[in-house]
Amino acid sequence: MKKIVVLLVLLWVCMPLAVVGQKRFFFKDGRFVVAQFTDLHWTPQSSKCAETAATIRAVLKAEQPDMAVLSGDVVTDDPALEGWKAVTDIFNEAKVPFIVTMGNHDAEYMAKDAIYDFLLKSPYYVGAKGPEEIMGCGNCVIPVYGSRQKDRVEALLYCIDSNDYQPNKLYGAYDWIHFNQIDWYRKQSTRFTAGNGGNPVPALAFFHIPLLEYNELTDDEKTFGNALEGGVASANINSGMFASFADMQDVMGVFAGHDHDNDYIGIDRGIALAYGRVTGADAYGSLTRGARIIELFEGQFKFDTWITTPKGREAVYYYPSGLNSKEAQTMTYLPAKQVASGKHGVAYTYYEGKCKQVADIASCKVVKKGEMKNFSIEGAAVTDHFAYEFRTLIRIPERGVYRFYTYSDDGSVLSIDGQPVVDNDGGHSARRREGKVALEKGLHELRVLYFEDYMGQELEVGYSGRNIPETPLPDTMLYLPE
């Protein structure tokens, strides 16, 4: 055990840090707020610079962020140094700490090294030039410490150079995050996880060019916001960055820019993928200029995010539930049942017979009825060709929109108060389906129909809410119906 402790300490001390040392950041009352400005496209000789500056100042005044991140394509014309001075002056005057990640256009007008040499002269610039041995410039990680335990790292902000262009058009126009950058990230993540007792530290990642995985968000009902570009302008190569985020289990959300008419956010395999809101008046695009705001919560894998413009805030998105405030305002809430709750449990009817969809269950033979603590198919007397109907009352803790899921092999359908919520019907191998419903606080009738055709059987039923991480439905929420 002593050897393990020594190795962990050495790992912590010896790994390349590249951690910003200019300023220490702390949660305040359990919150830490980041403003993401992206694609300023500052053109020093343009009269529209005044509009861009006014947008930034309005957002900073309204949101009072703890830090601002400028996620690329900041100054995109000559004289570039004059442009960078004007941009940094906005944050210096507002006394807001800020950090910059490179876009694909920034180095066209000023060398990256020179940009960071200039930025590091600002008293409010909190980034770093980054390790020389890895690709790009500005790669760094910023720890955010606890409001109570001042020496405890409670969150991390990874800022990464997504680079700009590459010569082989077979791979698309844009470059990607390279292996030595990914290796650097993994070492930082490993180090902070070791320093946190082996538990990953909640983290966000910021860079300019979106990952190829942003394409996975199309038509997913958890995706929210504007998708007006008609696609994702990423590299055509899967860099492995997303896989490393998933592997290291610390990054909750990725925030990019680049595609000015996209500002949506969605969740892919548990990781939020988001665009900022285009900020620059000289940038193309039809969206009202503004910024994305991210509010982190101390000690939790959780954040809220929204768009702020000089006109005010737009709808809020809640991670990890994937719910949003617009749903809470527009969905019809199902009223609670005026019934008394008895003892905990689930009533079931067990059937045997062949089914291809849940509608076939009604024609199957009823074998047994009874009660159980929770949804379970372990009591089935045969391996294949059986089915269950589960009925219970679920106690909803507070008024809100909830997401329910079933993970089943074969088909399952979940209904609440007679309303279908999750359709996972049909013969299939183990898969997940989900749906959402607005519920008043109190008891609601929950019904699950499930059948097993052949070759494998599985059923899990769970839920999540704005303030409830996804979990299988606990016994304590379930009551036997009258």
ABEGO torsion letter per residue (X at the ends): XAAAAAAAAAAAAABBAGBBAABBBBBBGGBBBBBBBBGAGBBAABAAAAAAAAAAAAAAAAAGBABBBBBEGABABOBAAAAAAAAAAAAAAAGBBBBBBBBAAAAAABBAAAAAAAAAABAABABBAEBAABBEBGBBBBBBBBAABAABBABBBBBBBAEBBBABAAAEABBBBBAAAAAAAAAAAAAAAAAAGGBBBBBBBBBABBBAAAAAABGBAABBEBBAAGEBBBBABBAGAAAAAAAAGABABBBBBGBAABABBBBBGGBBBBBBBBABAABBEABBBBBBBBBBBBGBBBBBBBBBBAAEBBBBBBOAAGBBAAAAAABBBBBBBBBBBBBBEBBBBBBBEBBABAAAAAABBBABBBBBABBBAAABABABGBBBBBBBBBBBABBEBBBBBBBBOBBBBBBBGGBBABBABEBBBBBBBBBBBBBBBEBBBBBBBBBBBBGEBBBBBBBBBAABBBBBBBAAABBBBX
